[in-house]
Amino acid sequence: MRIKKQTQIKKNGLIIRLAIIVIALAALVILPNFLSATRMTMISRIMVFSVYAMAYDILRGYTGFIHLGFALFIGGGAYFVGILFVRVATSWPMLLLAILGTVVYSIFWALLVGKVAASGGSVLATAMITMAFGEIMRNMMERWRTVTNGADGLNYKTPFPFSNRTFMYYLCFAFMVVMLVVLFRFINSPTGRVLQGIRENEQRAVFLGYNTNRARTIALLVAGIAAGLSGIVYGLLNRFVNTDLLNMQMTYNAMLYSLIGGTGTLYGSIVGSTVVIFFQDLLLNLRSLHPIFERWLLFFGALYIAVIMYMPQGIVGFYNSWKEKRMHKKMAQGAVVSQEKQ
């Protein structure tokens, strides 16, 4: 009887989650009809950064790997598009070449970082080395002015239909949904289970016979390619790229989105990106009301501290924990009722 009750509660929870997903997807499909171009672009940015944060969550949330130079992937994808469109031609073949180049570039950096991680250094040493890689890439793009225009960046046009804001909204939406499904399948694959085992106890995973270095490298490859592709979509959306996309702040953003949304949940990155970007936009708009909002980073920091103090597992993690406690409570109540009837 108790098992049947538990199964029914889980089934009801699944139905509710599916209903929420369907409603959310339907709302996002019809939303452009009610939005200004500015708001549509902002939501498109949220979708792109959600994929970028999900890619980082593969490393930090599921593998326990801290990559402090992760921005080199999203920046690399955006620069491939910008350089080819400005220096060669604004055409579909150049876009396809940019996608191919970004994948190769992401594979190169992922294998290099994987090699460093496999060398046996401490977590802190590996994190510092990845930060150095990111800074190397940023400095290269700043100094290679004849191609990248340095810190001033590149403005460029995009081929039809990428110049249409509504089309870009739906492209970003489709990109986010597809990448969420792909990454969700990956973390639930045998390799994904090994990654979660590495996060919990790497020595035990090695003892069980798993090649942890190989699994970690695969995670770096998947995360790097996903982040690189998000850079391409970001470049198509903004039609501008500069070295700000390669600096440490971009890596911190990915970390922030996943932490606030919920580390190790994937879709928590979508929640975190939405909350952070909307809150940031709200504070920026309030600057005209009072000078204190010029220091919007103070409010932003307060939000971050509040989440860490009261929801250390993130918004999605907090909700999952609350839901689990509620389910156990219902099961306990059901058991009491059954005993009383007997």
VORO-689474 format. One line per 2 residues: for each residue x, y, z of N, C-alpha, C. Coordinates in steps of 0.02 Angstrom, whole numbers, padded with zeros to 5 digits. Layout:
N
X:Y:Z:X:Y:Z:X:Y:Z | ...
//
This chain:
342
00042:-00061:00000:00000:00000:00000:00044:00063:00000 | 00097:00061:00041:00142:00118:00046:00179:00130:-00019
00201:00075:-00052:00236:00081:-00115:00189:00109:-00169 | 00127:00086:-00168:00077:00110:-00216:00065:00185:-00207
00062:00207:-00143:00052:00278:-00128:00111:00319:-00152 | 00172:00293:-00141:00232:00328:-00163:00235:00334:-00239
00216:00280:-00273:00215:00281:-00347:00165:00332:-00373 | 00107:00336:-00341:00055:00384:-00361:00079:00456:-00352
00114:00469:-00296:00139:00537:-00282:00190:00557:-00335 | 00236:00510:-00352:00287:00523:-00403:00254:00535:-00471
00203:00496:-00486:00167:00503:-00549:00134:00571:-00554 | 00102:00592:-00500:00070:00658:-00499:00122:00714:-00507
00180:00705:-00474:00233:00755:-00480:00259:00760:-00552 | 00265:00702:-00585:00288:00702:-00655:00238:00737:-00700
00174:00724:-00689:00121:00756:-00729:00123:00832:-00720 | 00132:00854:-00658:00136:00926:-00644:00196:00957:-00679
00255:00923:-00675:00315:00950:-00708:00306:00954:-00783 | 00276:00902:-00813:00264:00903:-00885:00216:00959:-00905
00165:00970:-00864:00117:01024:-00877:00151:01092:-00874 | 00195:01101:-00825:00231:01164:-00818:00276:01175:-00878
00311:01122:-00901:00356:01128:-00959:00317:01146:-01021 | 00260:01113:-01032:00218:01126:-01092:00193:01198:-01091
00170:01221:-01033:00144:01290:-01027:00200:01340:-01039 | 00260:01326:-01010:00317:01372:-01019:00338:01376:-01092
00341:01319:-01126:00361:01318:-01196:00309:01354:-01239 | 00245:01343:-01225:00192:01377:-01263:00196:01452:-01253
00209:01473:-01190:00215:01545:-01176:00273:01576:-01213 | 00330:01540:-01216:00388:01567:-01251:00377:01571:-01327
00336:01525:-01353:00322:01526:-01425:00281:01588:-01444 | 00231:01605:-01404:00186:01661:-01421:00211:01728:-01394
00262:01727:-01352:00285:01788:-01318:00306:01844:-01365 | 00340:01831:-01421:00361:01885:-01465:00305:01931:-01489
00243:01905:-01490:00187:01946:-01512:00171:02002:-01464 | 00197:01998:-01402:00181:02048:-01351:00242:02086:-01326
00298:02077:-01360:00360:02108:-01336:00387:02161:-01384 | 00421:02210:-01355:00458:02258:-01397:00522:02225:-01421
00555:02256:-01469:00617:02228:-01496:00671:02223:-01442 | 00672:02272:-01396:00722:02272:-01342:00712:02213:-01296
00649:02202:-01274:00634:02147:-01230:00646:02079:-01264 | 00630:02076:-01328:00640:02014:-01365:00714:01996:-01368
00755:02048:-01378:00828:02037:-01380:00854:02015:-01312 | 00828:02045:-01258:00850:02026:-01191:00833:01953:-01176
00773:01931:-01193:00754:01862:-01181:00795:01815:-01224 | 00811:01836:-01285:00855:01796:-01328:00924:01788:-01296
00949:01841:-01266:01014:01838:-01231:01010:01789:-01172 | 00954:01791:-01137:00945:01744:-01080:00949:01672:-01105
00918:01658:-01161:00919:01590:-01188:00990:01568:-01207 | 01027:01614:-01238:01096:01597:-01257:01139:01586:-01196
01134:01631:-01147:01174:01624:-01086:01153:01564:-01045 | 01090:01543:-01053:01067:01482:-01018:01106:01421:-01043
01117:01418:-01108:01156:01362:-01136:01229:01366:-01113 | 01256:01427:-01113:01324:01438:-01088:01331:01416:-01015
01282:01433:-00974:01283:01414:-00903:01273:01338:-00895 | 01231:01308:-00937:01222:01235:-00934:01287:01200:-00951
01323:01226:-01000:01388:01197:-01018:01436:01199:-00959 | 01436:01256:-00924:01480:01262:-00865:01456:01215:-00810
01391:01206:-00804:01364:01163:-00752:01384:01090:-00763 | 01395:01071:-00826:01420:01003:-00840:01486:00992:-00804
01529:01044:-00803:01594:01038:-00771:01588:01047:-00695 | 01560:01103:-00674:01558:01120:-00603:01507:01079:-00564
01448:01071:-00592:01394:01039:-00556:01395:00963:-00558 | 01416:00935:-00615:01413:00862:-00622:01481:00828:-00616
01535:00866:-00627:01602:00837:-00624:01642:00863:-00565 | 01623:00922:-00540:01662:00952:-00486:01725:00985:-00510
01728:01000:-00576:01788:01030:-00607:01779:01106:-00611 | 01826:01144:-00584:01822:01217:-00586:01866:01243:-00642
01834:01273:-00692:01868:01300:-00751:01862:01376:-00749 | 01916:01411:-00731:01913:01483:-00723:01928:01520:-00789
01939:01483:-00842:01949:01515:-00907:01896:01495:-00957 | 01837:01477:-00932:01784:01449:-00974:01759:01498:-01027
01769:01563:-01016:01746:01613:-01064:01781:01606:-01132 | 01838:01573:-01134:01873:01567:-01198:01833:01528:-01249
01785:01486:-01226:01744:01448:-01273:01690:01492:-01305 | 01650:01527:-01264:01598:01570:-01292:01629:01627:-01332
01685:01654:-01307:01718:01708:-01344:01747:01683:-01409 | 01774:01623:-01410:01801:01595:-01471:01748:01587:-01525
01689:01562:-01506:01635:01554:-01555:01613:01620:-01584 | 01606:01672:-01542:01584:01738:-01566:01638:01769:-01611
01701:01759:-01594:01755:01787:-01635:01761:01753:-01702 | 01749:01688:-01705:01751:01653:-01769:01700:01683:-01817
01639:01694:-01793:01587:01725:-01835:01607:01795:-01855 | 01629:01836:-01807:01646:01906:-01821:01703:01913:-01870
01757:01875:-01860:01815:01881:-01903:01799:01860:-01974 | 01764:01804:-01982:01748:01780:-02050:01700:01827:-02086
01650:01854:-02049:01603:01899:-02081:01635:01965:-02100 | 01681:01990:-02059:01713:02055:-02073:01770:02048:-02123
01813:01998:-02114:01874:01993:-02154:01866:01953:-02218 | 01814:01911:-02222:01806:01869:-02282:01741:01887:-02318
01684:01865:-02293:01620:01879:-02325:01563:01866:-02276 | 01509:01904:-02284:01449:01893:-02244:01403:01846:-02282
01411:01782:-02269:01374:01732:-02308:01364:01669:-02267 | 01319:01627:-02292:01305:01563:-02259:01366:01517:-02259
01404:01512:-02314:01464:01469:-02311:01512:01490:-02256 | 01519:01556:-02245:01564:01579:-02191:01536:01561:-02122
01469:01560:-02116:01439:01540:-02053:01452:01466:-02040 | 01444:01425:-02091:01459:01353:-02084:01532:01342:-02067
01576:01382:-02099:01647:01376:-02084:01661:01397:-02011 | 01625:01448:-01988:01633:01471:-01918:01612:01416:-01869
01557:01381:-01885:01534:01326:-01842:01587:01271:-01839 | 01613:01253:-01898:01665:01201:-01901:01727:01223:-01863
01748:01286:-01875:01808:01312:-01841:01799:01314:-01765 | 01739:01332:-01743:01725:01335:-01671:01728:01267:-01639
01702:01217:-01673:01704:01148:-01646:01776:01125:-01640 | 01816:01137:-01692:01887:01116:-01689:01924:01154:-01634
01912:01219:-01631:01942:01262:-01579:01923:01237:-01509 | 01860:01221:-01498:01836:01198:-01433:01867:01131:-01415
01873:01087:-01465:01904:01021:-01453:01977:01030:-01433 | 02012:01076:-01466:02083:01088:-01451:02091:01109:-01378
02054:01161:-01357:02061:01186:-01289:02037:01135:-01237 | 01984:01098:-01254:01960:01047:-01207:02012:00992:-01196
02044:00970:-01250:02095:00918:-01244:02156:00944:-01206 | 02173:01007:-01218:02230:01037:-01183:02216:01042:-01108
02157:01066:-01091:02138:01070:-01019:02133:01000:-00989 | 02106:00953:-01028:02102:00885:-01004:02170:00855:-00989
02218:00872:-01031:02287:00849:-01021:02316:00877:-00957 | 02302:00941:-00944:02326:00974:-00883:02293:00942:-00822
02227:00930:-00827:02191:00900:-00771:02215:00829:-00756 | 02236:00794:-00809:02259:00725:-00800:02331:00721:-00773
02365:00778:-00770:02434:00778:-00747:02441:00767:-00672 | 02384:00769:-00636:02386:00754:-00565:02392:00813:-00519
02385:00874:-00545:02389:00933:-00503:02329:00940:-00458 | 02334:00984:-00409:02278:00996:-00364:02222:01033:-00399
02164:01034:-00368:02106:01069:-00396:02122:01143:-00406 | 02155:01173:-00355:02172:01244:-00358:02222:01258:-00414
02272:01215:-00421:02322:01225:-00473:02291:01220:-00542 | 02246:01170:-00552:02212:01162:-00616:02168:01222:-00631
02133:01248:-00581:02091:01307:-00590:02133:01368:-00611 | 02191:01376:-00580:02234:01432:-00597:02262:01426:-00668
02278:01365:-00688:02304:01355:-00756:02250:01370:-00808 | 02188:01349:-00794:02133:01364:-00841:02121:01439:-00845
02129:01474:-00789:02123:01547:-00790:02177:01577:-00834 | 02237:01549:-00830:02292:01574:-00872:02277:01563:-00946
02248:01506:-00963:02229:01493:-01032:02180:01546:-01058 | 02131:01562:-01016:02082:01612:-01036:02114:01680:-01046
02161:01699:-01003:02195:01763:-01009:02241:01765:-01071 | 02271:01708:-01086:02312:01704:-01147:02270:01718:-01208
02211:01688:-01211:02167:01697:-01268:02143:01770:-01273 | 02126:01799:-01216:02103:01869:-01215:02158:01916:-01239
02219:01905:-01215:02275:01947:-01237:02291:01940:-01311 | 02284:01879:-01336:02295:01868:-01408:02245:01909:-01449
02182:01907:-01429:02131:01944:-01466:02140:02020:-01459 | 02166:02043:-01404:02178:02115:-01395:02237:02139:-01437
02288:02099:-01443:02349:02120:-01477:02347:02107:-01552 | 02302:02063:-01574:02299:02047:-01646:02251:02097:-01680
02269:02161:-01675:02224:02214:-01697:02208:02213:-01771 | 02254:02190:-01812:02242:02189:-01884:02184:02143:-01903
02169:02096:-01861:02114:02049:-01874:02054:02061:-01829 | 02068:02071:-01764:02013:02074:-01715:01993:02145:-01696
02032:02196:-01718:02019:02266:-01698:02032:02278:-01624 | 02066:02233:-01592:02085:02242:-01522:02025:02246:-01476
02033:02288:-01423:01981:02296:-01374:01920:02332:-01402 | 01927:02366:-01459:01870:02401:-01490:01819:02353:-01518
01842:02293:-01536:01796:02242:-01560:01777:02248:-01633 | 01733:02204:-01654:01711:02201:-01723:01636:02210:-01728
01615:02258:-01770:01545:02265:-01789:01535:02231:-01856 | 01482:02194:-01865:01473:02161:-01929:01399:02149:-01943
01385:02139:-02007:01318:02122:-02028:01312:02046:-02031 | 01250:02022:-02030:01237:01951:-02035:01195:01936:-02096
01202:01876:-02125:01162:01859:-02184:01089:01851:-02166 | 01046:01857:-02215:00974:01845:-02206:00963:01772:-02187
00919:01757:-02139:00872:01801:-02103:00894:01819:-02032 | 00960:01815:-02018:00984:01825:-01950:00978:01898:-01927
00966:01943:-01974:00958:02013:-01955:00888:02028:-01927 | 00842:01980:-01934:00774:01987:-01909:00771:01966:-01836
00748:02012:-01792:00748:01999:-01720:00700:01943:-01701 | 00644:01939:-01734:00596:01885:-01718:00625:01817:-01736
00657:01814:-01795:00690:01751:-01815:00744:01732:-01765 | 00783:01780:-01742:00837:01765:-01694:00808:01742:-01628
00751:01769:-01608:00718:01747:-01546:00702:01672:-01551 | 00670:01652:-01606:00651:01582:-01614:00713:01537:-01624
00765:01564:-01655:00827:01526:-01662:00858:01513:-01593 | 00861:01565:-01551:00888:01557:-01483:00845:01509:-01442
00780:01514:-01451:00734:01469:-01415:00746:01397:-01436 | 00749:01384:-01501:00761:01316:-01526:00830:01290:-01503
00879:01335:-01505:00947:01317:-01484:00947:01296:-01410 | 00913:01334:-01368:00911:01318:-01296:00876:01251:-01284
00820:01239:-01317:00782:01177:-01306:00823:01117:-01330 | 00853:01122:-01389:00892:01067:-01417:00952:01051:-01373
00988:01103:-01351:01047:01092:-01309:01028:01065:-01241 | 00971:01086:-01214:00948:01059:-01150:00935:00984:-01156
00903:00963:-01210:00889:00892:-01221:00954:00853:-01230 | 00999:00880:-01272:01063:00845:-01285:01104:00838:-01221
01111:00893:-01183:01151:00891:-01122:01118:00847:-01068 | 01051:00848:-01066:01015:00806:-01018:01027:00732:-01034
01025:00715:-01099:01039:00646:-01119:01111:00627:-01101 | 01157:00675:-01109:01227:00660:-01094:01237:00646:-01019
01209:00687:-00975:01221:00676:-00904:01185:00614:-00877 | 01136:00589:-00915:01101:00528:-00894:01128:00467:-00931
01181:00476:-00970:01214:00421:-01003:01262:00387:-00954 | 01290:00329:-00971:01339:00297:-00927:01398:00342:-00911
01421:00380:-00960:01477:00427:-00948:01456:00481:-00899 | 01395:00505:-00906:01370:00556:-00860:01366:00530:-00788
01347:00467:-00780:01344:00437:-00713:01414:00432:-00683 | 01463:00416:-00726:01532:00413:-00702:01555:00482:-00678
01536:00534:-00716:01554:00602:-00697:01526:00620:-00628 | 01465:00601:-00616:01435:00615:-00550:01470:00575:-00495
01494:00516:-00513:01532:00476:-00465:01599:00509:-00450 | 01631:00539:-00501:01694:00575:-00491:01683:00634:-00444
01628:00669:-00454:01613:00727:-00411:01605:00706:-00338 | 01572:00650:-00327:01559:00628:-00259:01621:00598:-00225
01657:00555:-00263:01716:00523:-00234:01757:00494:-00292 | 01808:00532:-00313:01848:00510:-00370:01888:00447:-00354
01914:00440:-00294:01952:00381:-00276:01911:00317:-00281 | 01848:00323:-00260:01804:00264:-00265:01790:00247:-00338
01782:00298:-00380:01770:00286:-00452:01831:00251:-00483 | 01891:00273:-00464:01953:00241:-00489:01956:00169:-00464
01939:00158:-00401:01940:00091:-00371:01892:00044:-00408 | 01836:00071:-00431:01787:00030:-00467:01808:00016:-00539
01864:00045:-00561:01891:00031:-00627:01876:00081:-00681 | 01847:00138:-00663:01830:00189:-00713:01891:00233:-00728
01898:00250:-00791:01951:00296:-00813:01926:00367:-00803 | 01942:00396:-00745:01914:00462:-00728:01942:00518:-00772
02005:00512:-00792:02034:00563:-00836:01999:00564:-00904 | 01983:00505:-00929:01948:00501:-00993:01878:00530:-00988
01843:00514:-00933:01775:00540:-00923:01776:00616:-00916 | 01825:00642:-00879:01830:00714:-00869:01845:00749:-00935
01886:00719:-00977:01902:00749:-01042:01840:00750:-01087 | 01800:00697:-01084:01738:00695:-01123:01691:00751:-01100
01687:00762:-01034:01646:00816:-01007:01671:00884:-01032 | 01737:00893:-01034:01766:00955:-01059:01749:00965:-01133
01752:00911:-01172:01735:00916:-01243:01663:00936:-01253 | 01617:00903:-01217:01546:00918:-01225:01531:00989:-01203
01557:01008:-01144:01545:01075:-01118:01576:01129:-01162 | 01637:01116:-01186:01671:01165:-01229:01635:01176:-01294
01613:01123:-01326:01577:01130:-01390:01511:01165:-01380 | 01474:01148:-01326:01410:01181:-01312:01420:01255:-01300
01472:01274:-01261:01486:01344:-01248:01509:01380:-01312 | 01549:01346:-01353:01570:01376:-01416:01512:01390:-01463
01465:01344:-01467:01406:01354:-01509:01363:01411:-01482 | 01360:01417:-01416:01323:01474:-01387:01356:01540:-01405
01423:01539:-01413:01458:01598:-01435:01440:01618:-01506 | 01431:01568:-01550:01410:01582:-01619:01341:01614:-01620
01294:01586:-01582:01226:01613:-01581:01226:01683:-01550 | 01268:01693:-01498:01274:01759:-01467:01301:01810:-01518
01350:01789:-01557:01377:01833:-01608:01326:01852:-01661 | 01286:01804:-01682:01233:01817:-01731:01180:01864:-01703
01167:01857:-01638:01116:01899:-01606:01139:01971:-01598 | 01201:01981:-01575:01225:02048:-01559:01260:02083:-01617
01285:02044:-01664:01322:02071:-01721:01380:02116:-01699 | 01409:02096:-01643:01467:02132:-01615:01503:02085:-01568
01570:02089:-01568:01609:02050:-01521:01672:02090:-01503 | 01689:02089:-01440:01753:02118:-01417:01780:02075:-01361
01836:02096:-01333:01871:02054:-01284:01835:02049:-01217 | 01782:02089:-01207:01742:02081:-01145:01713:02011:-01140
01702:01980:-01198:01673:01913:-01200:01723:01859:-01178 | 01787:01879:-01173:01839:01831:-01155:01867:01842:-01084
01843:01894:-01050:01873:01910:-00986:01844:01865:-00930 | 01874:01872:-00871:01856:01830:-00814:01783:01840:-00793
01756:01900:-00804:01687:01913:-00784:01638:01866:-00818 | 01652:01848:-00881:01607:01803:-00917:01608:01733:-00885
01665:01712:-00862:01668:01648:-00826:01631:01652:-00760 | 01640:01708:-00724:01604:01718:-00661:01528:01719:-00673
01507:01747:-00731:01436:01748:-00746:01408:01677:-00752 | 01444:01635:-00788:01421:01565:-00795:01416:01532:-00727
01465:01544:-00684:01465:01516:-00616:01406:01544:-00576 | 01393:01608:-00583:01339:01641:-00547:01271:01614:-00569
01260:01608:-00634:01197:01583:-00660:01182:01513:-00633 | 01233:01470:-00636:01221:01401:-00614:01213:01396:-00538
01250:01437:-00500:01244:01434:-00427:01176:01460:-00403 | 01154:01516:-00431:01089:01543:-00410:01032:01498:-00433
01036:01473:-00494:00983:01429:-00518:00983:01361:-00484 | 01041:01334:-00472:01046:01267:-00442:01099:01225:-00476
01156:01216:-00443:01211:01178:-00472:01192:01104:-00479 | 01211:01075:-00535:01198:01004:-00545:01126:00989:-00564
01092:01036:-00595:01022:01024:-00616:01010:01039:-00690 | 01056:01070:-00724:01051:01092:-00793:00998:01147:-00802
00934:01128:-00792:00882:01179:-00803:00884:01234:-00750 | 00921:01221:-00696:00933:01275:-00648:00971:01333:-00679
01011:01318:-00730:01048:01370:-00765:01001:01417:-00802 | 00946:01391:-00827:00896:01433:-00860:00863:01479:-00809
00846:01451:-00750:00816:01491:-00697:00865:01544:-00674 | 00927:01524:-00662:00978:01571:-00638:00991:01627:-00687
00997:01611:-00751:01009:01662:-00803:00951:01711:-00806 | 00890:01685:-00802:00831:01727:-00805:00828:01775:-00745
00838:01748:-00685:00835:01790:-00625:00889:01844:-00625 | 00951:01825:-00641:01007:01872:-00638:01000:01927:-00690
00984:01908:-00752:00981:01957:-00806:00921:02004:-00798 | 00865:01977:-00776:00806:02019:-00764:00818:02067:-00706
00850:02041:-00653:00864:02083:-00595:00914:02138:-00613 | 00964:02120:-00652:01013:02169:-00675:00979:02223:-00718
00936:02202:-00763:00901:02250:-00806:00856:02296:-00765 | 00822:02268:-00715:00779:02308:-00671:00818:02362:-00634
00876:02343:-00607:00917:02390:-00570:00944:02446:-00615 | 00963:02427:-00675:00988:02477:-00723:00933:02527:-00742
00872:02503:-00748:00817:02547:-00765:00797:02593:-00707 | 00813:02573:-00645:00796:02613:-00587:00846:02669:-00573
00898:02672:-00612:00949:02724:-00601:00922:02794:-00608 | 00870:02802:-00650:00841:02868:-00661:00798:02891:-00602
00779:02844:-00557:00736:02862:-00501:00776:02887:-00441 | 00834:02857:-00429:00874:02878:-00371:00948:02862:-00384
00993:02906:-00363:01064:02896:-00375:01092:02832:-00344 | 01058:02806:-00292:01084:02746:-00259:01086:02687:-00307
01041:02686:-00357:01039:02631:-00404:01096:02634:-00455 | 01136:02689:-00453:01197:02690:-00492:01246:02637:-00466
01239:02621:-00402:01280:02569:-00370:01242:02503:-00372 | 01218:02485:-00430:01175:02426:-00436:01210:02361:-00417
01276:02361:-00421:01313:02301:-00403:01305:02283:-00329 | 01293:02335:-00287:01281:02322:-00216:01218:02280:-00206
01165:02298:-00242:01102:02261:-00237:01110:02190:-00266 | 01149:02188:-00319:01162:02124:-00352:01200:02078:-00305
01250:02106:-00270:01287:02067:-00221:01244:02044:-00164 | 01197:02088:-00142:01151:02070:-00088:01107:02011:-00109
01083:02011:-00171:01043:01955:-00196:01083:01891:-00194 | 01145:01895:-00216:01188:01835:-00218:01199:01808:-00147
01214:01853:-00100:01225:01833:-00030:01163:01801:00000 | 01104:01831:-00015:01041:01804:00011:01028:01733:-00014
01042:01722:-00079:01031:01655:-00108:01079:01605:-00076 | 01142:01624:-00068:01192:01579:-00039:01175:01562:00033
01150:01612:00071:01135:01601:00142:01072:01560:00153 | 01020:01575:00115:00955:01544:00128:00937:01488:00078
00971:01487:00021:00960:01434:-00028:01027:01413:-00057 | 01071:01383:-00016:01138:01365:-00040:01138:01316:-00098
01084:01278:-00105:01079:01231:-00161:01048:01263:-00223 | 01035:01329:-00220:01006:01364:-00277:00930:01362:-00276
00900:01399:-00321:00827:01404:-00323:00796:01336:-00339 | 00821:01304:-00391:00793:01239:-00411:00808:01186:-00357
00868:01187:-00329:00885:01140:-00277:00842:01149:-00215 | 00828:01212:-00199:00783:01227:-00142:00713:01200:-00155
00689:01210:-00217:00622:01185:-00234:00620:01109:-00232 | 00672:01076:-00258:00674:01003:-00257:00676:00976:-00186
00714:01010:-00143:00718:00989:-00073:00650:00997:-00038 | 00617:01054:-00051:00550:01066:-00022:00500:01014:-00047
00504:00997:-00111:00458:00949:-00141:00470:00879:-00111 | 00533:00861:-00100:00549:00796:-00071:00523:00791:00000
00533:00845:00039:00507:00845:00108:00431:00839:00110 | 00400:00873:00062:00326:00871:00059:00302:00801:00042
00338:00767:-00004:00319:00699:-00023:00326:00651:00036 | 00382:00658:00074:00391:00616:00132:00337:00628:00185
00318:00691:00191:00265:00709:00239:00199:00676:00219 | 00183:00679:00154:00121:00648:00131:00122:00573:00141
00180:00543:00128:00187:00470:00137:00178:00452:00211 | 00207:00493:00256:00201:00479:00327:00128:00486:00350
00094:00537:00324:00023:00547:00341:-00019:00488:00315 | -00002:00465:00254:-00037:00409:00225:-00028:00346:00265
00034:00336:00291:00048:00277:00332:00009:00279:00397 | 00003:00339:00427:-00034:00346:00490:-00108:00330:00479
-00136:00357:00424:-00206:00344:00408:-00219:00270:00398 | -00171:00237:00364:-00180:00165:00351:-00179:00125:00415
-00134:00144:00462:-00131:00109:00526:-00194:00120:00567 | -00222:00181:00564:-00283:00195:00600:-00342:00154:00574
-00344:00145:00508:-00398:00106:00477:-00394:00033:00497 | -00330:00010:00503:-00321:-00061:00522:-00339:-00072:00595
//
